[in-house]
Amino acid sequence: MKAQHYREMSPDEIESKLEELQRHLFDLRSQAVTEKLENSKAITNVRRDIARIKTILREDSKKLAAESAEKK
């Protein structure tokens, strides 16, 4: 998915999507070990989606920290 799509989600939705992708990555790695993985690029795509989500979560936390610092 595109990063913009994740930015439009609520924080709870993003967290649940992150958990879902992490479980999916585990399943893909298990398939890779047992040589049942059909698309090896799928692991890379899921890892990139996880990185996008973590980046967006970090950006949001920095924005919140900056806003709270301005209020003080």
C-alpha distances in whole Angstrom, upper triangle without the diagonal:
4,7,8,7,8,11,12,12,15,16,17,14,12,15,15,11,12,15,14,12,15,17,15,15,19,19,18,20,23,22,23,26,27,26,25,21,20,17,18,15,13,14,13,9,10,12,9,7,10,12,9,10,14,14,13,15,18,18,18,21,23,23,25,27,28,28,31,33,33,35,37
4,5,6,7,9,11,12,15,16,18,15,13,16,17,13,14,18,17,14,17,20,18,18,22,22,21,23,26,26,25,29,30,29,28,24,24,20,20,17,16,17,15,11,12,13,10,8,12,12,8,10,13,13,11,15,17,16,17,20,21,21,23,25,26,26,29,30,31,33,35
4,5,5,6,9,10,13,14,16,14,11,14,16,13,13,17,17,15,17,20,19,19,22,23,22,24,27,27,27,30,32,31,30,26,26,23,22,19,18,18,16,13,13,13,10,8,11,10,6,8,11,9,8,11,13,12,13,16,17,17,19,21,22,23,25,27,27,29,31
4,5,5,6,9,12,14,16,14,12,16,17,14,15,19,19,17,20,23,21,22,25,26,25,27,30,30,30,33,35,34,33,29,29,26,26,22,21,21,19,16,16,17,14,12,14,14,10,10,13,12,9,13,15,13,13,17,18,17,19,22,22,22,25,26,26,28,31
4,5,5,7,11,12,14,11,10,14,14,12,13,17,16,15,18,20,19,20,23,24,23,26,28,28,29,32,33,33,31,27,27,24,24,21,19,20,19,16,15,17,14,11,13,14,11,10,14,13,11,13,16,15,15,18,19,19,20,23,24,24,26,28,28,30,33
4,5,5,8,9,11,9,7,10,12,9,10,14,14,13,16,18,17,18,21,22,22,24,27,27,27,30,32,32,30,27,27,24,24,21,19,19,18,15,14,15,13,10,11,12,8,7,10,10,8,10,13,12,12,15,17,16,17,20,21,21,24,26,26,28,30
4,5,8,9,12,10,9,12,14,12,13,17,17,16,19,21,21,21,24,26,26,27,30,31,31,34,35,35,34,30,31,28,27,24,22,22,21,18,17,18,15,13,13,13,10,9,11,10,7,9,12,10,9,13,14,13,15,18,18,18,21,23,23,24,27
4,7,9,12,10,9,13,14,13,15,18,18,18,20,22,22,23,26,27,27,29,32,32,33,35,37,37,35,32,32,29,29,26,24,24,23,20,19,20,18,15,16,17,13,12,15,14,11,12,15,13,12,15,17,15,17,20,20,20,22,25,25,25,28
4,7,8,6,6,10,11,10,12,15,15,15,18,20,20,21,24,25,25,27,29,30,31,33,35,35,33,30,30,28,28,26,23,23,23,20,18,19,18,14,15,16,13,11,13,14,11,11,15,14,12,15,17,16,17,20,21,20,22,25,25,26,29
4,5,5,6,9,10,11,12,15,15,16,18,20,21,22,25,26,27,29,30,31,33,35,36,37,35,32,33,31,31,28,25,25,25,22,20,21,20,16,16,17,15,12,14,15,11,11,14,14,11,13,16,15,15,18,20,18,20,23,24,24,26
4,5,5,6,9,10,10,13,14,15,17,19,20,21,23,25,25,27,29,30,31,33,35,36,34,32,32,30,30,28,25,24,24,22,19,19,19,16,14,15,14,10,11,13,10,8,11,12,9,11,14,13,13,16,18,17,18,21,22,22,25
4,5,5,6,9,10,11,12,14,15,17,18,20,21,23,24,26,27,29,30,32,34,35,33,31,32,30,30,28,25,24,24,22,19,20,20,16,15,17,16,12,13,15,13,11,14,15,13,14,17,17,16,19,21,20,21,24,25,25,27
4,5,5,6,9,10,10,12,14,15,16,18,20,21,22,24,26,27,28,30,32,32,31,28,29,27,27,25,22,22,22,19,17,18,18,14,14,16,14,11,13,15,12,11,15,16,14,16,19,19,18,21,23,23,24,27,28,28,30
4,5,5,6,9,10,10,12,14,15,16,18,20,21,22,24,25,26,29,30,31,29,27,27,25,25,23,20,19,19,17,14,15,15,11,10,12,11,7,9,11,9,8,12,13,11,13,16,16,16,19,21,21,22,25,26,27,29
4,5,5,6,9,10,11,13,14,15,17,19,20,21,23,25,26,27,29,30,29,26,28,26,25,24,21,20,20,18,15,15,16,12,10,13,12,8,9,12,11,9,12,14,13,13,17,17,17,19,22,22,22,25,27,27,29
4,5,5,6,9,10,11,12,14,16,17,18,20,21,23,24,26,27,29,27,25,26,24,24,23,20,19,20,18,15,16,16,13,12,15,14,11,12,15,14,12,16,18,16,17,20,21,20,23,25,25,26,29,30,30,32
4,5,5,6,9,10,10,12,14,15,16,18,20,21,22,24,26,26,25,22,23,21,21,20,16,16,17,14,11,13,13,10,9,12,11,8,11,14,12,12,15,17,16,18,21,21,21,24,26,26,27,30,31,32,34
4,5,5,6,9,10,10,12,14,15,16,18,20,21,23,25,25,24,21,23,21,20,19,16,15,15,13,10,10,11,8,6,9,10,7,8,11,11,10,13,15,15,16,19,20,20,22,24,25,26,28,30,31,32
4,5,5,6,9,10,11,13,14,15,17,19,20,21,23,24,23,21,23,21,21,20,17,15,17,15,12,12,14,12,9,12,13,10,11,15,15,13,16,19,18,18,22,23,23,24,27,28,28,30,32,33,34
4,5,5,6,9,10,11,12,14,15,17,18,20,21,22,21,19,20,19,19,18,14,14,16,14,10,12,14,11,10,13,14,12,13,17,16,16,19,21,20,21,24,25,25,27,30,30,31,33,35,36,37
4,5,5,6,9,10,10,12,14,15,16,18,20,20,19,16,18,16,16,15,11,10,12,10,7,8,10,8,7,10,11,10,12,15,15,15,17,19,20,21,23,25,25,27,29,30,31,33,35,36,38
4,5,5,6,9,10,11,12,14,15,17,19,20,19,17,19,17,16,16,13,11,12,12,8,8,11,10,7,11,13,11,12,15,16,15,17,20,20,21,23,25,25,27,29,30,31,33,35,36,37
4,5,5,6,9,10,11,13,14,16,17,18,17,15,18,17,17,17,13,12,14,14,10,11,14,13,11,14,16,14,15,19,19,19,21,23,23,24,27,28,28,30,32,33,34,36,38,39,40
4,5,5,6,9,10,11,12,14,15,16,15,12,14,13,13,13,10,9,12,11,8,10,13,11,11,14,16,15,16,19,20,20,22,24,24,25,28,29,30,31,34,35,36,38,40,41,42
4,5,5,6,9,10,10,12,14,15,14,12,14,13,12,12,9,6,9,10,6,7,11,10,9,12,14,14,15,18,19,19,21,23,24,25,27,29,30,31,33,34,35,37,39,40,42
4,5,5,6,9,10,11,13,14,14,12,15,15,13,14,12,9,12,13,10,11,14,14,12,15,18,17,17,20,22,21,23,26,26,27,29,31,31,32,35,36,37,39,41,42,43
4,5,5,6,9,10,11,12,11,10,13,13,12,14,11,10,13,14,11,13,16,15,14,18,20,19,20,23,24,24,26,28,29,29,32,34,34,35,38,39,40,42,44,45,46
4,5,5,6,9,10,10,9,7,10,9,9,10,8,6,10,11,9,11,14,14,14,17,19,19,20,22,24,24,26,28,29,30,32,34,35,36,38,39,40,42,44,45,47
4,5,5,6,9,10,10,8,12,11,10,12,10,7,11,13,11,11,15,15,15,17,19,20,20,23,25,25,26,28,30,30,32,34,35,36,38,40,41,42,44,46,47
4,5,5,6,9,9,8,12,13,12,14,13,11,14,16,14,15,18,19,18,20,23,23,23,26,27,27,29,31,32,33,35,37,38,38,41,42,43,45,47,48,49
4,5,5,6,5,5,9,10,10,13,11,10,14,15,14,15,19,19,19,21,23,24,24,27,29,29,31,33,34,35,37,39,39,41,43,44,45,47,49,50,51
4,5,5,6,5,9,9,8,11,10,9,12,14,14,14,18,19,19,20,23,24,24,27,28,29,30,33,34,35,36,38,39,40,42,44,45,46,49,50,51
4,5,8,8,12,13,11,15,14,12,15,18,17,17,20,21,21,23,25,26,26,29,31,31,32,34,36,36,38,40,41,42,44,46,46,48,50,52,53
4,6,8,11,13,13,16,15,14,18,20,19,19,23,24,23,25,28,28,29,31,33,33,35,37,38,39,41,43,44,45,47,49,49,51,53,54,55
4,6,8,11,10,14,14,13,16,18,18,19,22,23,23,25,28,28,29,31,33,34,35,37,39,39,41,43,44,45,47,49,50,51,53,55,56
4,6,9,10,13,13,13,16,17,17,19,22,22,23,25,27,27,29,31,32,33,35,37,38,39,41,43,44,45,47,48,49,51,53,54,56
4,6,6,10,9,9,13,14,14,16,18,19,19,22,23,24,26,28,29,30,32,34,35,36,38,40,41,42,44,45,47,48,50,51,53
4,6,9,9,11,13,14,15,17,19,19,21,23,24,25,27,29,30,31,33,34,36,37,39,40,42,43,45,46,48,49,51,53,54
4,5,6,8,10,10,12,14,15,16,18,20,21,22,24,26,27,28,30,31,33,34,36,37,39,40,42,43,45,46,48,50,51
4,5,6,8,9,11,12,14,15,17,18,20,21,23,24,26,27,28,30,32,33,34,36,38,39,40,42,44,45,47,48,50
4,5,5,6,9,10,11,13,14,16,17,19,20,21,23,25,26,27,29,31,32,33,35,36,38,39,41,42,44,46,47
4,5,5,6,9,10,11,12,14,15,17,18,20,21,23,24,26,27,29,30,32,33,35,36,38,39,41,42,44,46
4,5,5,6,9,10,11,12,14,16,17,18,20,21,23,24,26,27,29,31,32,33,35,36,38,39,41,43,44
4,6,5,6,9,10,11,12,14,15,16,19,20,21,23,25,26,27,29,31,32,33,35,36,37,39,41,43
4,5,5,6,9,10,11,13,14,15,17,19,20,21,23,25,26,27,29,30,32,33,35,36,38,40,41
4,5,5,6,9,10,11,12,14,15,17,18,20,21,23,24,26,27,29,30,32,33,35,36,38,40
4,5,5,6,9,10,11,12,14,15,17,18,20,21,23,25,26,27,29,30,32,33,35,37,38
4,5,5,6,9,10,10,12,14,15,16,18,20,21,23,24,26,27,29,30,32,33,35,37
4,5,5,6,9,10,11,12,14,15,17,19,20,21,23,24,26,27,29,30,32,34,35
4,5,5,6,9,10,11,12,14,15,17,18,20,21,23,24,26,27,29,31,32,34
4,5,5,6,9,10,10,12,14,15,16,18,20,21,22,24,26,27,29,31,32
4,6,5,6,9,10,11,12,14,15,17,19,20,21,23,25,26,27,29,31
4,5,5,6,9,10,11,12,14,15,17,18,20,21,23,24,26,27,29
4,5,5,6,9,10,11,12,14,15,16,18,20,21,23,24,26,27
4,5,5,6,9,10,11,12,14,15,16,18,20,21,23,25,26
4,5,5,6,9,10,11,12,14,15,17,18,20,21,23,25
4,5,5,6,9,10,11,12,14,15,17,18,20,21,23
4,5,5,6,9,10,11,12,14,15,16,18,20,22
4,5,5,6,9,10,11,12,14,15,17,19,20
4,5,5,6,9,10,11,12,14,15,17,19
4,5,5,6,9,10,11,12,14,16,17
4,5,5,6,9,10,10,12,14,16
4,5,5,6,9,10,11,13,15
4,5,5,6,9,10,11,13
4,5,5,6,9,10,11
4,6,5,6,9,10
4,5,5,6,9
4,5,5,7
4,5,5
4,5
4
